[in-house]
Amino acid sequence: MKATPIFALVNSGQQLADFPALHSIEAGLYVPAVDSCSAAVRASYDQTSANYLPVKYNAVPLSGQVLSSLQDITIPVGPGGAFYALDYNLAAIIPNLRVVLSVAQTAPRTLCMVAKWD
């Protein structure tokens, strides 16, 4: 498998980073130093903004709790950069991925998605 970085710019005052990754498996998300926030993962089969929906997963409940609903995938990011591994089982079916930062950035930021192709 060939791993390829896909870069997306989040402009100053903006919150969105779009990653077109058709026929790939998203392996990880590199987030440089950003304003402290969370990053929500959205997915779509096309790049029309109205079609991006939250990516959800079955969270493992704490001992004694009942799983009542699916959870949105959100990643706590900042301050400082980090590389976040994504679950292949979730990411394998996502042709277009959008990362929505919860806070508008005070300066331009470049996020990087690492995707693998056969």
Beta strands, then each sheet from edge to edge (+ up, - down):
strand 1: 2-10
strand 2: 16-20
strand 3: 25-31
strand 4: 37-44
strand 5: 53-54
strand 6: 56-57
strand 7: 71-72
strand 8: 74-77
strand 9: 82-85
strand 10: 96-101
strand 11: 109-117
sheet 1: 1+ 11- 3+ 9-
sheet 2: 2+ 10- 4+ 5-
sheet 3: 2+ 10- 4+ 8-
sheet 4: 6+ 7-
end
